[in-house]
Amino acid sequence: MKDDICPICGGVKIESTTSFTVDYNTGVVVVRDVPAKACMQCGEEWISDDIASKLEEIVSISKKQNQEIFIAKFNNYSLAS
Ligand SMILES: [Zn+2]
């Protein structure tokens, strides 16, 4: 497995956090402190399937707030997985 090697530049991936933004018709949802892997060399980021499905849940919760801009922290949501 070459999981920890960046397929783009061959750099090393490290544990990191990122922000995830969804822009939909009536607003924007920003989720901060999302666990991700990032390439030390080129900065490309990867989010695991697990994290991605939690993000979808957070986004759908956030959309119901009907705010133009909604900022959530990933760790503030403990969702059933
Ligand atoms: Zn890279």
PDB file of the backbone (N, CA, C, O) and the ligand in Angstrom, with CONECT records:
HET     ZN  A 101       1
ATOM      1  N   MET A   1       0.841  -1.214   0.000  1.00  0.00           N
ATOM      2  CA  MET A   1       0.000   0.000   0.000  1.00  0.00           C
ATOM      3  C   MET A   1       0.872   1.260   0.000  1.00  0.00           C
ATOM      4  O   MET A   1       1.854   1.357   0.737  1.00  0.00           O
ATOM      5  N   LYS A   2       0.494   2.201  -0.830  1.00  0.00           N
ATOM      6  CA  LYS A   2       1.230   3.465  -0.844  1.00  0.00           C
ATOM      7  C   LYS A   2       0.329   4.583  -0.331  1.00  0.00           C
ATOM      8  O   LYS A   2       0.316   5.695  -0.860  1.00  0.00           O
ATOM      9  N   ASP A   3      -0.414   4.254   0.706  1.00  0.00           N
ATOM     10  CA  ASP A   3      -1.386   5.182   1.277  1.00  0.00           C
ATOM     11  C   ASP A   3      -0.804   6.525   1.675  1.00  0.00           C
ATOM     12  O   ASP A   3      -1.459   7.559   1.551  1.00  0.00           O
ATOM     13  N   ASP A   4       0.418   6.502   2.150  1.00  0.00           N
ATOM     14  CA  ASP A   4       0.957   7.723   2.720  1.00  0.00           C
ATOM     15  C   ASP A   4       1.856   8.496   1.763  1.00  0.00           C
ATOM     16  O   ASP A   4       2.592   9.401   2.155  1.00  0.00           O
ATOM     17  N   ILE A   5       1.767   8.105   0.490  1.00  0.00           N
ATOM     18  CA  ILE A   5       2.541   8.822  -0.519  1.00  0.00           C
ATOM     19  C   ILE A   5       1.587   9.562  -1.451  1.00  0.00           C
ATOM     20  O   ILE A   5       0.621   8.988  -1.952  1.00  0.00           O
ATOM     21  N   CYS A   6       1.865  10.817  -1.670  1.00  0.00           N
ATOM     22  CA  CYS A   6       1.020  11.641  -2.534  1.00  0.00           C
ATOM     23  C   CYS A   6       1.098  11.150  -3.981  1.00  0.00           C
ATOM     24  O   CYS A   6       2.189  11.063  -4.543  1.00  0.00           O
ATOM     25  N   PRO A   7      -0.050  10.827  -4.589  1.00  0.00           N
ATOM     26  CA  PRO A   7      -0.036  10.342  -5.980  1.00  0.00           C
ATOM     27  C   PRO A   7       0.282  11.448  -6.976  1.00  0.00           C
ATOM     28  O   PRO A   7       0.560  11.170  -8.142  1.00  0.00           O
ATOM     29  N   ILE A   8       0.244  12.674  -6.539  1.00  0.00           N
ATOM     30  CA  ILE A   8       0.484  13.786  -7.455  1.00  0.00           C
ATOM     31  C   ILE A   8       1.970  14.114  -7.566  1.00  0.00           C
ATOM     32  O   ILE A   8       2.517  14.251  -8.661  1.00  0.00           O
ATOM     33  N   CYS A   9       2.608  14.237  -6.402  1.00  0.00           N
ATOM     34  CA  CYS A   9       4.004  14.676  -6.435  1.00  0.00           C
ATOM     35  C   CYS A   9       4.961  13.699  -5.787  1.00  0.00           C
ATOM     36  O   CYS A   9       6.175  13.887  -5.863  1.00  0.00           O
ATOM     37  N   GLY A  10       4.434  12.639  -5.138  1.00  0.00           N
ATOM     38  CA  GLY A  10       5.318  11.681  -4.491  1.00  0.00           C
ATOM     39  C   GLY A  10       5.775  12.105  -3.101  1.00  0.00           C
ATOM     40  O   GLY A  10       6.609  11.443  -2.483  1.00  0.00           O
ATOM     41  N   GLY A  11       5.226  13.210  -2.618  1.00  0.00           N
ATOM     42  CA  GLY A  11       5.563  13.681  -1.271  1.00  0.00           C
ATOM     43  C   GLY A  11       4.904  12.825  -0.205  1.00  0.00           C
ATOM     44  O   GLY A  11       4.151  11.901  -0.515  1.00  0.00           O
ATOM     45  N   VAL A  12       5.190  13.135   1.052  1.00  0.00           N
ATOM     46  CA  VAL A  12       4.670  12.362   2.174  1.00  0.00           C
ATOM     47  C   VAL A  12       3.392  13.013   2.707  1.00  0.00           C
ATOM     48  O   VAL A  12       3.316  14.226   2.900  1.00  0.00           O
ATOM     49  N   LYS A  13       2.385  12.153   2.938  1.00  0.00           N
ATOM     50  CA  LYS A  13       1.129  12.653   3.532  1.00  0.00           C
ATOM     51  C   LYS A  13       1.243  12.651   5.052  1.00  0.00           C
ATOM     52  O   LYS A  13       1.786  11.717   5.643  1.00  0.00           O
ATOM     53  N   ILE A  14       0.732  13.692   5.669  1.00  0.00           N
ATOM     54  CA  ILE A  14       0.713  13.753   7.127  1.00  0.00           C
ATOM     55  C   ILE A  14      -0.702  14.019   7.628  1.00  0.00           C
ATOM     56  O   ILE A  14      -1.536  14.553   6.897  1.00  0.00           O
ATOM     57  N   GLU A  15      -0.971  13.639   8.889  1.00  0.00           N
ATOM     58  CA  GLU A  15      -2.254  13.935   9.516  1.00  0.00           C
ATOM     59  C   GLU A  15      -2.386  15.443   9.632  1.00  0.00           C
ATOM     60  O   GLU A  15      -1.436  16.138   9.991  1.00  0.00           O
ATOM     61  N   SER A  16      -3.580  15.940   9.323  1.00  0.00           N
ATOM     62  CA  SER A  16      -3.766  17.378   9.310  1.00  0.00           C
ATOM     63  C   SER A  16      -5.251  17.693   9.516  1.00  0.00           C
ATOM     64  O   SER A  16      -6.066  16.784   9.672  1.00  0.00           O
ATOM     65  N   THR A  17      -5.588  18.938   9.516  1.00  0.00           N
ATOM     66  CA  THR A  17      -7.003  19.308   9.501  1.00  0.00           C
ATOM     67  C   THR A  17      -7.218  20.310   8.388  1.00  0.00           C
ATOM     68  O   THR A  17      -6.302  21.026   7.985  1.00  0.00           O
ATOM     69  N   THR A  18      -8.445  20.348   7.901  1.00  0.00           N
ATOM     70  CA  THR A  18      -8.756  21.244   6.807  1.00  0.00           C
ATOM     71  C   THR A  18     -10.129  21.851   7.018  1.00  0.00           C
ATOM     72  O   THR A  18     -10.834  21.477   7.956  1.00  0.00           O
ATOM     73  N   SER A  19     -10.512  22.765   6.176  1.00  0.00           N
ATOM     74  CA  SER A  19     -11.866  23.304   6.188  1.00  0.00           C
ATOM     75  C   SER A  19     -12.598  22.794   4.966  1.00  0.00           C
ATOM     76  O   SER A  19     -12.018  22.644   3.891  1.00  0.00           O
ATOM     77  N   PHE A  20     -13.888  22.530   5.147  1.00  0.00           N
ATOM     78  CA  PHE A  20     -14.704  21.994   4.078  1.00  0.00           C
ATOM     79  C   PHE A  20     -15.839  22.979   3.824  1.00  0.00           C
ATOM     80  O   PHE A  20     -16.568  23.334   4.750  1.00  0.00           O
ATOM     81  N   THR A  21     -15.995  23.419   2.595  1.00  0.00           N
ATOM     82  CA  THR A  21     -17.005  24.427   2.281  1.00  0.00           C
ATOM     83  C   THR A  21     -17.988  23.895   1.253  1.00  0.00           C
ATOM     84  O   THR A  21     -17.592  23.315   0.242  1.00  0.00           O
ATOM     85  N   VAL A  22     -19.274  24.096   1.518  1.00  0.00           N
ATOM     86  CA  VAL A  22     -20.297  23.755   0.541  1.00  0.00           C
ATOM     87  C   VAL A  22     -21.088  25.009   0.214  1.00  0.00           C
ATOM     88  O   VAL A  22     -21.622  25.674   1.102  1.00  0.00           O
ATOM     89  N   ASP A  23     -21.153  25.316  -1.048  1.00  0.00           N
ATOM     90  CA  ASP A  23     -21.882  26.476  -1.520  1.00  0.00           C
ATOM     91  C   ASP A  23     -23.145  25.982  -2.205  1.00  0.00           C
ATOM     92  O   ASP A  23     -23.079  25.375  -3.274  1.00  0.00           O
ATOM     93  N   TYR A  24     -24.305  26.243  -1.590  1.00  0.00           N
ATOM     94  CA  TYR A  24     -25.544  25.819  -2.230  1.00  0.00           C
ATOM     95  C   TYR A  24     -26.407  27.045  -2.503  1.00  0.00           C
ATOM     96  O   TYR A  24     -25.998  28.169  -2.210  1.00  0.00           O
ATOM     97  N   ASN A  25     -27.591  26.840  -3.057  1.00  0.00           N
ATOM     98  CA  ASN A  25     -28.389  27.956  -3.562  1.00  0.00           C
ATOM     99  C   ASN A  25     -28.558  29.125  -2.604  1.00  0.00           C
ATOM    100  O   ASN A  25     -28.365  30.280  -2.985  1.00  0.00           O
ATOM    101  N   THR A  26     -28.921  28.825  -1.348  1.00  0.00           N
ATOM    102  CA  THR A  26     -29.289  29.925  -0.454  1.00  0.00           C
ATOM    103  C   THR A  26     -28.243  30.246   0.600  1.00  0.00           C
ATOM    104  O   THR A  26     -28.439  31.162   1.398  1.00  0.00           O
ATOM    105  N   GLY A  27     -27.162  29.528   0.621  1.00  0.00           N
ATOM    106  CA  GLY A  27     -26.164  29.826   1.640  1.00  0.00           C
ATOM    107  C   GLY A  27     -24.888  29.034   1.476  1.00  0.00           C
ATOM    108  O   GLY A  27     -24.701  28.277   0.524  1.00  0.00           O
ATOM    109  N   VAL A  28     -24.014  29.244   2.452  1.00  0.00           N
ATOM    110  CA  VAL A  28     -22.726  28.562   2.457  1.00  0.00           C
ATOM    111  C   VAL A  28     -22.543  27.882   3.806  1.00  0.00           C
ATOM    112  O   VAL A  28     -22.790  28.488   4.849  1.00  0.00           O
ATOM    113  N   VAL A  29     -22.118  26.645   3.789  1.00  0.00           N
ATOM    114  CA  VAL A  29     -21.782  25.940   5.023  1.00  0.00           C
ATOM    115  C   VAL A  29     -20.275  25.725   5.048  1.00  0.00           C
ATOM    116  O   VAL A  29     -19.692  25.208   4.095  1.00  0.00           O
ATOM    117  N   VAL A  30     -19.661  26.124   6.142  1.00  0.00           N
ATOM    118  CA  VAL A  30     -18.234  25.896   6.320  1.00  0.00           C
ATOM    119  C   VAL A  30     -18.041  24.991   7.536  1.00  0.00           C
ATOM    120  O   VAL A  30     -18.523  25.299   8.626  1.00  0.00           O
ATOM    121  N   VAL A  31     -17.344  23.887   7.347  1.00  0.00           N
ATOM    122  CA  VAL A  31     -17.016  23.016   8.474  1.00  0.00           C
ATOM    123  C   VAL A  31     -15.516  23.114   8.706  1.00  0.00           C
ATOM    124  O   VAL A  31     -14.713  22.868   7.805  1.00  0.00           O
ATOM    125  N   ARG A  32     -15.152  23.478   9.936  1.00  0.00           N
ATOM    126  CA  ARG A  32     -13.739  23.679  10.232  1.00  0.00           C
ATOM    127  C   ARG A  32     -13.176  22.515  11.040  1.00  0.00           C
ATOM    128  O   ARG A  32     -13.920  21.722  11.618  1.00  0.00           O
ATOM    129  N   ASP A  33     -11.858  22.427  11.069  1.00  0.00           N
ATOM    130  CA  ASP A  33     -11.160  21.393  11.847  1.00  0.00           C
ATOM    131  C   ASP A  33     -11.549  19.989  11.423  1.00  0.00           C
ATOM    132  O   ASP A  33     -11.749  19.110  12.261  1.00  0.00           O
ATOM    133  N   VAL A  34     -11.653  19.788  10.136  1.00  0.00           N
ATOM    134  CA  VAL A  34     -11.975  18.467   9.600  1.00  0.00           C
ATOM    135  C   VAL A  34     -10.686  17.642   9.512  1.00  0.00           C
ATOM    136  O   VAL A  34      -9.718  18.071   8.885  1.00  0.00           O
ATOM    137  N   PRO A  35     -10.674  16.457  10.139  1.00  0.00           N
ATOM    138  CA  PRO A  35      -9.471  15.624  10.052  1.00  0.00           C
ATOM    139  C   PRO A  35      -9.200  15.226   8.601  1.00  0.00           C
ATOM    140  O   PRO A  35     -10.106  14.794   7.888  1.00  0.00           O
ATOM    141  N   ALA A  36      -7.970  15.373   8.180  1.00  0.00           N
ATOM    142  CA  ALA A  36      -7.618  15.053   6.803  1.00  0.00           C
ATOM    143  C   ALA A  36      -6.145  14.695   6.742  1.00  0.00           C
ATOM    144  O   ALA A  36      -5.393  14.902   7.694  1.00  0.00           O
ATOM    145  N   LYS A  37      -5.757  14.157   5.610  1.00  0.00           N
ATOM    146  CA  LYS A  37      -4.338  13.971   5.362  1.00  0.00           C
ATOM    147  C   LYS A  37      -3.919  14.984   4.332  1.00  0.00           C
ATOM    148  O   LYS A  37      -4.643  15.252   3.373  1.00  0.00           O
ATOM    149  N   ALA A  38      -2.747  15.546   4.534  1.00  0.00           N
ATOM    150  CA  ALA A  38      -2.255  16.554   3.607  1.00  0.00           C
ATOM    151  C   ALA A  38      -0.847  16.205   3.167  1.00  0.00           C
ATOM    152  O   ALA A  38      -0.056  15.655   3.933  1.00  0.00           O
ATOM    153  N   CYS A  39      -0.550  16.533   1.926  1.00  0.00           N
ATOM    154  CA  CYS A  39       0.791  16.309   1.403  1.00  0.00           C
ATOM    155  C   CYS A  39       1.712  17.421   1.889  1.00  0.00           C
ATOM    156  O   CYS A  39       1.399  18.604   1.756  1.00  0.00           O
ATOM    157  N   MET A  40       2.855  17.026   2.454  1.00  0.00           N
ATOM    158  CA  MET A  40       3.803  18.017   2.960  1.00  0.00           C
ATOM    159  C   MET A  40       4.395  18.844   1.839  1.00  0.00           C
ATOM    160  O   MET A  40       4.829  19.977   2.043  1.00  0.00           O
ATOM    161  N   GLN A  41       4.405  18.262   0.660  1.00  0.00           N
ATOM    162  CA  GLN A  41       5.114  18.909  -0.432  1.00  0.00           C
ATOM    163  C   GLN A  41       4.219  19.840  -1.256  1.00  0.00           C
ATOM    164  O   GLN A  41       4.572  20.997  -1.487  1.00  0.00           O
ATOM    165  N   CYS A  42       3.057  19.336  -1.701  1.00  0.00           N
ATOM    166  CA  CYS A  42       2.239  20.151  -2.602  1.00  0.00           C
ATOM    167  C   CYS A  42       0.965  20.666  -1.932  1.00  0.00           C
ATOM    168  O   CYS A  42       0.271  21.516  -2.491  1.00  0.00           O
ATOM    169  N   GLY A  43       0.651  20.151  -0.727  1.00  0.00           N
ATOM    170  CA  GLY A  43      -0.491  20.686  -0.002  1.00  0.00           C
ATOM    171  C   GLY A  43      -1.824  20.061  -0.367  1.00  0.00           C
ATOM    172  O   GLY A  43      -2.852  20.437   0.196  1.00  0.00           O
ATOM    173  N   GLU A  44      -1.831  19.115  -1.298  1.00  0.00           N
ATOM    174  CA  GLU A  44      -3.064  18.413  -1.648  1.00  0.00           C
ATOM    175  C   GLU A  44      -3.640  17.727  -0.401  1.00  0.00           C
ATOM    176  O   GLU A  44      -2.890  17.213   0.429  1.00  0.00           O
ATOM    177  N   GLU A  45      -4.979  17.720  -0.274  1.00  0.00           N
ATOM    178  CA  GLU A  45      -5.594  17.156   0.924  1.00  0.00           C
ATOM    179  C   GLU A  45      -6.545  16.022   0.582  1.00  0.00           C
ATOM    180  O   GLU A  45      -7.187  16.022  -0.469  1.00  0.00           O
ATOM    181  N   TRP A  46      -6.625  15.047   1.495  1.00  0.00           N
ATOM    182  CA  TRP A  46      -7.532  13.910   1.322  1.00  0.00           C
ATOM    183  C   TRP A  46      -8.403  13.754   2.561  1.00  0.00           C
ATOM    184  O   TRP A  46      -7.928  13.875   3.690  1.00  0.00           O
ATOM    185  N   ILE A  47      -9.672  13.484   2.334  1.00  0.00           N
ATOM    186  CA  ILE A  47     -10.609  13.222   3.425  1.00  0.00           C
ATOM    187  C   ILE A  47     -11.086  11.786   3.289  1.00  0.00           C
ATOM    188  O   ILE A  47     -11.480  11.369   2.200  1.00  0.00           O
ATOM    189  N   SER A  48     -11.056  11.025   4.375  1.00  0.00           N
ATOM    190  CA  SER A  48     -11.459   9.620   4.303  1.00  0.00           C
ATOM    191  C   SER A  48     -12.974   9.493   4.104  1.00  0.00           C
ATOM    192  O   SER A  48     -13.723  10.432   4.373  1.00  0.00           O
ATOM    193  N   ASP A  49     -13.413   8.325   3.631  1.00  0.00           N
ATOM    194  CA  ASP A  49     -14.840   8.096   3.376  1.00  0.00           C
ATOM    195  C   ASP A  49     -15.670   8.295   4.634  1.00  0.00           C
ATOM    196  O   ASP A  49     -16.764   8.858   4.597  1.00  0.00           O
ATOM    197  N   ASP A  50     -15.122   7.819   5.754  1.00  0.00           N
ATOM    198  CA  ASP A  50     -15.774   7.983   7.046  1.00  0.00           C
ATOM    199  C   ASP A  50     -16.058   9.438   7.363  1.00  0.00           C
ATOM    200  O   ASP A  50     -17.176   9.823   7.707  1.00  0.00           O
ATOM    201  N   ILE A  51     -15.014  10.226   7.235  1.00  0.00           N
ATOM    202  CA  ILE A  51     -15.103  11.657   7.531  1.00  0.00           C
ATOM    203  C   ILE A  51     -16.046  12.323   6.539  1.00  0.00           C
ATOM    204  O   ILE A  51     -16.834  13.194   6.909  1.00  0.00           O
ATOM    205  N   ALA A  52     -15.962  11.909   5.274  1.00  0.00           N
ATOM    206  CA  ALA A  52     -16.795  12.514   4.242  1.00  0.00           C
ATOM    207  C   ALA A  52     -18.277  12.292   4.516  1.00  0.00           C
ATOM    208  O   ALA A  52     -19.091  13.189   4.297  1.00  0.00           O
ATOM    209  N   SER A  53     -18.634  11.090   4.998  1.00  0.00           N
ATOM    210  CA  SER A  53     -20.057  10.846   5.238  1.00  0.00           C
ATOM    211  C   SER A  53     -20.532  11.616   6.470  1.00  0.00           C
ATOM    212  O   SER A  53     -21.686  12.040   6.530  1.00  0.00           O
ATOM    213  N   LYS A  54     -19.640  11.801   7.458  1.00  0.00           N
ATOM    214  CA  LYS A  54     -20.008  12.657   8.582  1.00  0.00           C
ATOM    215  C   LYS A  54     -20.192  14.101   8.135  1.00  0.00           C
ATOM    216  O   LYS A  54     -21.089  14.805   8.598  1.00  0.00           O
ATOM    217  N   LEU A  55     -19.328  14.521   7.231  1.00  0.00           N
ATOM    218  CA  LEU A  55     -19.438  15.880   6.705  1.00  0.00           C
ATOM    219  C   LEU A  55     -20.791  16.097   6.046  1.00  0.00           C
ATOM    220  O   LEU A  55     -21.413  17.146   6.215  1.00  0.00           O
ATOM    221  N   GLU A  56     -21.242  15.100   5.294  1.00  0.00           N
ATOM    222  CA  GLU A  56     -22.542  15.215   4.632  1.00  0.00           C
ATOM    223  C   GLU A  56     -23.654  15.408   5.649  1.00  0.00           C
ATOM    224  O   GLU A  56     -24.576  16.197   5.442  1.00  0.00           O
ATOM    225  N   GLU A  57     -23.551  14.658   6.774  1.00  0.00           N
ATOM    226  CA  GLU A  57     -24.560  14.803   7.826  1.00  0.00           C
ATOM    227  C   GLU A  57     -24.525  16.198   8.437  1.00  0.00           C
ATOM    228  O   GLU A  57     -25.561  16.828   8.653  1.00  0.00           O
ATOM    229  N   ILE A  58     -23.307  16.667   8.713  1.00  0.00           N
ATOM    230  CA  ILE A  58     -23.168  18.003   9.299  1.00  0.00           C
ATOM    231  C   ILE A  58     -23.733  19.054   8.353  1.00  0.00           C
ATOM    232  O   ILE A  58     -24.419  19.980   8.786  1.00  0.00           O
ATOM    233  N   VAL A  59     -23.446  18.912   7.067  1.00  0.00           N
ATOM    234  CA  VAL A  59     -23.930  19.879   6.087  1.00  0.00           C
ATOM    235  C   VAL A  59     -25.460  19.881   6.030  1.00  0.00           C
ATOM    236  O   VAL A  59     -26.083  20.938   5.934  1.00  0.00           O
ATOM    237  N   SER A  60     -26.062  18.679   6.089  1.00  0.00           N
ATOM    238  CA  SER A  60     -27.525  18.647   5.996  1.00  0.00           C
ATOM    239  C   SER A  60     -28.159  19.224   7.265  1.00  0.00           C
ATOM    240  O   SER A  60     -29.222  19.841   7.198  1.00  0.00           O
ATOM    241  N   ILE A  61     -27.517  19.029   8.417  1.00  0.00           N
ATOM    242  CA  ILE A  61     -27.995  19.673   9.645  1.00  0.00           C
ATOM    243  C   ILE A  61     -27.858  21.192   9.518  1.00  0.00           C
ATOM    244  O   ILE A  61     -28.769  21.950   9.853  1.00  0.00           O
ATOM    245  N   SER A  62     -26.704  21.605   9.028  1.00  0.00           N
ATOM    246  CA  SER A  62     -26.406  23.029   8.940  1.00  0.00           C
ATOM    247  C   SER A  62     -27.347  23.763   7.992  1.00  0.00           C
ATOM    248  O   SER A  62     -27.739  24.901   8.252  1.00  0.00           O
ATOM    249  N   LYS A  63     -27.709  23.102   6.887  1.00  0.00           N
ATOM    250  CA  LYS A  63     -28.598  23.734   5.915  1.00  0.00           C
ATOM    251  C   LYS A  63     -29.929  24.107   6.544  1.00  0.00           C
ATOM    252  O   LYS A  63     -30.540  25.111   6.178  1.00  0.00           O
ATOM    253  N   LYS A  64     -30.381  23.284   7.505  1.00  0.00           N
ATOM    254  CA  LYS A  64     -31.671  23.543   8.134  1.00  0.00           C
ATOM    255  C   LYS A  64     -31.658  24.803   8.988  1.00  0.00           C
ATOM    256  O   LYS A  64     -32.717  25.314   9.352  1.00  0.00           O
ATOM    257  N   GLN A  65     -30.472  25.310   9.310  1.00  0.00           N
ATOM    258  CA  GLN A  65     -30.380  26.548  10.083  1.00  0.00           C
ATOM    259  C   GLN A  65     -30.793  27.755   9.251  1.00  0.00           C
ATOM    260  O   GLN A  65     -31.084  28.822   9.793  1.00  0.00           O
ATOM    261  N   ASN A  66     -30.818  27.579   7.929  1.00  0.00           N
ATOM    262  CA  ASN A  66     -31.224  28.658   7.024  1.00  0.00           C
ATOM    263  C   ASN A  66     -30.466  29.953   7.217  1.00  0.00           C
ATOM    264  O   ASN A  66     -31.037  31.041   7.152  1.00  0.00           O
ATOM    265  N   GLN A  67     -29.180  29.824   7.454  1.00  0.00           N
ATOM    266  CA  GLN A  67     -28.359  31.021   7.543  1.00  0.00           C
ATOM    267  C   GLN A  67     -27.565  31.174   6.259  1.00  0.00           C
ATOM    268  O   GLN A  67     -27.241  30.203   5.574  1.00  0.00           O
ATOM    269  N   GLU A  68     -27.262  32.444   5.955  1.00  0.00           N
ATOM    270  CA  GLU A  68     -26.531  32.692   4.722  1.00  0.00           C
ATOM    271  C   GLU A  68     -25.136  32.066   4.800  1.00  0.00           C
ATOM    272  O   GLU A  68     -24.637  31.472   3.844  1.00  0.00           O
ATOM    273  N   ILE A  69     -24.534  32.225   5.972  1.00  0.00           N
ATOM    274  CA  ILE A  69     -23.245  31.577   6.206  1.00  0.00           C
ATOM    275  C   ILE A  69     -23.320  30.823   7.527  1.00  0.00           C
ATOM    276  O   ILE A  69     -23.611  31.409   8.570  1.00  0.00           O
ATOM    277  N   PHE A  70     -23.056  29.522   7.477  1.00  0.00           N
ATOM    278  CA  PHE A  70     -23.079  28.727   8.694  1.00  0.00           C
ATOM    279  C   PHE A  70     -21.720  28.087   8.881  1.00  0.00           C
ATOM    280  O   PHE A  70     -21.233  27.361   8.014  1.00  0.00           O
ATOM    281  N   ILE A  71     -21.108  28.367  10.034  1.00  0.00           N
ATOM    282  CA  ILE A  71     -19.791  27.798  10.305  1.00  0.00           C
ATOM    283  C   ILE A  71     -19.899  26.787  11.432  1.00  0.00           C
ATOM    284  O   ILE A  71     -20.350  27.113  12.530  1.00  0.00           O
ATOM    285  N   ALA A  72     -19.487  25.570  11.157  1.00  0.00           N
ATOM    286  CA  ALA A  72     -19.564  24.503  12.151  1.00  0.00           C
ATOM    287  C   ALA A  72     -18.171  23.973  12.433  1.00  0.00           C
ATOM    288  O   ALA A  72     -17.289  24.024  11.576  1.00  0.00           O
ATOM    289  N   LYS A  73     -17.984  23.467  13.634  1.00  0.00           N
ATOM    290  CA  LYS A  73     -16.732  22.784  13.941  1.00  0.00           C
ATOM    291  C   LYS A  73     -16.965  21.283  13.906  1.00  0.00           C
ATOM    292  O   LYS A  73     -17.895  20.773  14.533  1.00  0.00           O
ATOM    293  N   PHE A  74     -16.125  20.588  13.178  1.00  0.00           N
ATOM    294  CA  PHE A  74     -16.321  19.153  12.999  1.00  0.00           C
ATOM    295  C   PHE A  74     -16.472  18.438  14.328  1.00  0.00           C
ATOM    296  O   PHE A  74     -17.343  17.581  14.474  1.00  0.00           O
ATOM    297  N   ASN A  75     -15.641  18.776  15.292  1.00  0.00           N
ATOM    298  CA  ASN A  75     -15.645  18.044  16.568  1.00  0.00           C
ATOM    299  C   ASN A  75     -16.840  18.342  17.452  1.00  0.00           C
ATOM    300  O   ASN A  75     -17.071  17.646  18.441  1.00  0.00           O
ATOM    301  N   ASN A  76     -17.602  19.370  17.107  1.00  0.00           N
ATOM    302  CA  ASN A  76     -18.800  19.674  17.888  1.00  0.00           C
ATOM    303  C   ASN A  76     -19.958  18.755  17.553  1.00  0.00           C
ATOM    304  O   ASN A  76     -20.992  18.775  18.220  1.00  0.00           O
ATOM    305  N   TYR A  77     -19.782  17.955  16.527  1.00  0.00           N
ATOM    306  CA  TYR A  77     -20.839  17.043  16.114  1.00  0.00           C
ATOM    307  C   TYR A  77     -20.402  15.611  16.373  1.00  0.00           C
ATOM    308  O   TYR A  77     -19.454  15.118  15.761  1.00  0.00           O
ATOM    309  N   SER A  78     -21.092  14.955  17.275  1.00  0.00           N
ATOM    310  CA  SER A  78     -20.816  13.532  17.443  1.00  0.00           C
ATOM    311  C   SER A  78     -21.984  12.772  16.833  1.00  0.00           C
ATOM    312  O   SER A  78     -23.071  12.698  17.405  1.00  0.00           O
ATOM    313  N   LEU A  79     -21.734  12.221  15.677  1.00  0.00           N
ATOM    314  CA  LEU A  79     -22.791  11.605  14.906  1.00  0.00           C
ATOM    315  C   LEU A  79     -22.659  10.088  14.943  1.00  0.00           C
ATOM    316  O   LEU A  79     -21.557   9.543  15.021  1.00  0.00           O
ATOM    317  N   ALA A  80     -23.767   9.443  14.888  1.00  0.00           N
ATOM    318  CA  ALA A  80     -23.741   7.987  14.805  1.00  0.00           C
ATOM    319  C   ALA A  80     -23.087   7.570  13.494  1.00  0.00           C
ATOM    320  O   ALA A  80     -23.441   8.088  12.435  1.00  0.00           O
ATOM    321  N   SER A  81     -22.155   6.659  13.552  1.00  0.00           N
ATOM    322  CA  SER A  81     -21.491   6.273  12.320  1.00  0.00           C
ATOM    323  C   SER A  81     -21.705   4.804  12.011  1.00  0.00           C
ATOM    324  O   SER A  81     -21.209   4.308  10.999  1.00  0.00           O
TER     325      SER A  81
HETATM  326 ZN    ZN A 101       1.899  16.126  -3.112  1.00  0.00          ZN2+
END
